[in-house]
Amino acid sequence: MYLGIHISGPEFKNLVKNPADYKINAIQYMPTAPMRWVTKPIPQENIDIFAKDLQKTPIKKVLLHGIYLTNLAREDKQLFHLGKMGLVEYLDFAQRLQDSLKKNNSDIEVLGVCFHPGSMKEFSYEESLERISYGIQWVLDNTQGTQKLLIETTAGTGGNLGRTFEELKTMRDGVKSKERVGFVVDTEHTFAAGYDWVNDFDNVVSGVKNVLGIENIASFHLNDSMVDCGSRKDRHANLGEGKIGEEAIKKILHCSDFQNIPFLLETPGLKSHSTLMNEINSLNNFAE
């Protein structure tokens, strides 16, 4: 089983220095500032250092998370282009990181780049979905390699797209290079979007399998929820302390269909080192 956390730069440095302290084997990482546009390639030297540091840790799966400014549903040409270019540079980082790891005979796998697809602004609903698919294909056409773009499920707040499994499938179906497009399922986002992990577990799993396809799920963001099912609010809670709760989280972790998929935390407790360790302990205890 692959268990891990979203990790900051400083926390990653601590992981490298004290790997035995962290009972994880997977991470999610952002190589640049989350609220700043990325328009230039990340230097190879930085990538090689990161690859070497990874090999000093127990990490076996790495998921990259794109910046939060991306909205591929925009009509505004500049904002649309900036969103695409940010994904190009991150996907390029992912490919060069995987190449650097392989060069050093490492078995660490880079899963791809997770990103929020965007929200309706100027376009209609149908046009917005088409715009996102067009943007994804443009990014893939402008990057080499096999690394994937991974569309994240959303809570559906405001005009955010990606609330339903069908919307996510439509985005992927509109892309020619489907082999390089997958998904990341966030348990809090899906719960807030109306997928009831607590009272309708089997049907939610069925939706993941039959609409998205298990083979297309690169990772789970394993988060509890501060808000009720169907609230459409993005409010994460620490494991076992929210509306999803310990029992349902354990069912997710032990679901036979999900056993080869990494589970990564994005809970509030990760913001400080002391509570981060508590969250890792909870994750490991729930996974037993």
N, C-alpha and C positions, 0 to 999 in steps of 0.2 A: 504494500500500500504506500502511496506517495502522499505525504502530509507536509504542509508548509505554510508560509506566511508571505504577505506583502512586506517587503523589507526596504527601509530607507538606506541611503548611502552610509551614514554613520553607523547604523546597526549592522550593515553588511561588513564593515571594517571590523566590528567587534566579533562577528561570526567567524571571520578569517583568523582572528587572533585567538579566539576561544571556541573552536568548533565543537568540542565535547559538551559545551554548555547547552547546545541547541539540539533538541530532539526532533529535528526536521530533516527531510531529504528533498525538499522542493521549495522554490521561492518565486515570487513575482517581483519584478524590478523595473524601475523607470530610470533610464540612463541620463535623462535631462530634467530640467525643472518642469513640473506638470502644467504650469500656467504660462509657458513661454513658447512661442512658435519655434519650430526647428526647420531650418532651411538649408543647412550645410551638413555634409557628411561628418559623422563622429570620427575623430582621428583613430587610425589603426592602432597606434601605440596604446591608447586608452582601452581598446577592445582586447588587445593581447594581455594587458595587465589584469583586466577583469577576468579573462579566461584562466590565467594562471592562479589568481586568487580563488576562483571557484573550485579549482582542483585541490585546494588545501582544505576543503570543507566536505561534509557528507552529502552535498547537494547533487541530485541526479536529474532533476527536471527544472528548467528555467522558463518562465513565462514573462514576456515583456508587456508592459501596459503603456499604451499610447498616451499622449498628452490629453488634457481635459478640454482643450479649446476646439477640438475637431468637430465639425458638423458637415457631413457630406450631403446634407439635404439643402444647402444654401444655394440661392440663385446668384448672390453677390460673387462676381468672378474672383475677386482677390481673396475673400474668405474661403471660397471653395478650393482655390488653388493652394492656399496655405495649409488647409486641412489635408489635402492630398499629399503635399510635399512632406509634411510631418510624418505621414505614414510611410512614404517612400524611404525617408532617412531611417526610420525605426526598423523597417523591414530589411533594409540594407545592413543595419547594425546586427540584426538577428542572424542574417546569413553569414556575415563575416565572423560573428562570434562562434557560430557552429563550425565554420571552417577552421578557425583558430583552435578550437577544442579538438577537432579531429586530427589536426596537424600534430597535436601533442598526445595522440592516442588516448584521448579521454572518451568515456562512454556517457558523458553528460549530454542530455538532449535539450535543445532549444525548441520549445513548442510553437513559437510564433509570436505575433503581436496582437494583443487584445485591445479593442477600442470600442468606444460608444458611437453608434452609427450617426446619430444626429436627431434633430427635431424639426418639425414643420414650421416654416417661417413664411416665405413668399409663395411656395408651390402648394398645389393641392395634395391630398393624401397619396393618390396614385403617382403623381409626378414626383413627389418626395422620395418614394420607394425606388422609382426608376433612377432618380438622380444619385441615390446612394449606390445602387448597383453599378451605374456608369462610373462613379468615382472609384469604387473598389477595383473594377477592371482596369482603369487608367493607372492606378497604383501598381497593379500586378504587371502591366505592360511595361512599366518603367523601372522594374526591379528584376534582377537576375536571381536564379536559384530556385529552391523548393520551399522556402519558408512561407508560412501561411498568415493571412489576415484572419483574425478571430473576432467575430461580431459578438458583443456581450449583450445578454438579455437586460432589459431596462424595466424600471418600475412603472413607466408610463406617465411620469409627472409632466403636466403641461402638454406640450406637443411632442414629447420624446417618442421616437419610433423604436420598435424592437420590444414592445410590451408583450406581444403574443408570439407563440412559436410559429404561427402561420406567417406573421410579418417577417420574422427572421428568415424563414424558408424562402419567402418571396424575394428578399434581398439577395440571397445566394443563388436562387434560380435565375435571376437576371444577369448573372455573371457568366462569361464564357469559360473562364479558367476555374471551374468549380473545385478542382482538385487542390487548389491553394486557398480555399475559403472554408472556415469552420466556425465553431461557436464556443463561447464560454458561458456557462449557466451559473448565474448568481442566485443563491437560494433566497436571499432577502428580496431582491428585485422581483423574482418570479412570485414569491408569496404576496408581496405588495401589489403585484399586477393581477392577482386573483387565482393563482395556482396554489391550492391548499395542501401543503406538505403534511399538515397535521391530520386533517379529516378526510382527505381524498388522495392519499399517497399513491396508490396503485395507478390511478388515472393520470396523475402528474408524470409518473415514470413512463407510462404508456405514451404520453404526448412527447416526451423527450425522445423516446425510441422511434416512434412512428412518424413524427413530423420533422424533427431535427435530424434524427439518425444518430445512434450511439457512436458510430464510426466517425462522426463529424464533431464530437465533443472533445475539445482539447483539455479542458480543465473545468472544475467547479470553483466558484468563489463561495466558500462555506461561511455564511454569516447568519446570525440570528436577527430577528426583526423587532424594532421598537414599536412598530405599527401593526394594525390589524390586517388580515388578509383582504386584498382588494382595495386598500386605501390609496394606492398609487403614489406612495411617498417613499423616498429613498432614505431610510433611517436604519442603519445597522446597529445591532446590539451584540454584546459579548455572548459567546456560546453558552447556551442553557439559561440565559437571563432574559430572553425575549419571548415573543408571541409564538415562535416556532417551537422552542423549547428543547430540552435535552432528549426526550424520547424520539421525536421526529428527526433530530440531527443524527442520532445514533442509527436510525433506520436508513438515512441517506448514506451514511458512511459504510454501512454493512450491506447495502443493496447489491446483489450479485451482478446486476447489469453495469454498475459503476466501478467495479473493483480495479480496473486498470487505468482509471482516470484520476489525475492528481486533485487533491482538495487543498485549496489555499485560503487562508483567513484574510479578511479585510475588516476586522472588528475594531471598535474604539480602543480596546485594551492594548493594541499594538503601538499606540502613540508614545508610551513610555516604556523603558526597558524592564522595570519591575513587573508591570501588569502584562507586558508582552510574554514574559516567561509563564505567567499564570494561564494565559490563553493557550500557549503551546502545551502546557500540562493538561488543560481541559481537553484539547484536541486529541492528544494521545490517550487519555483516559476513555474518552467517548469511542475511540477507534478500537479499543481492546475487545 
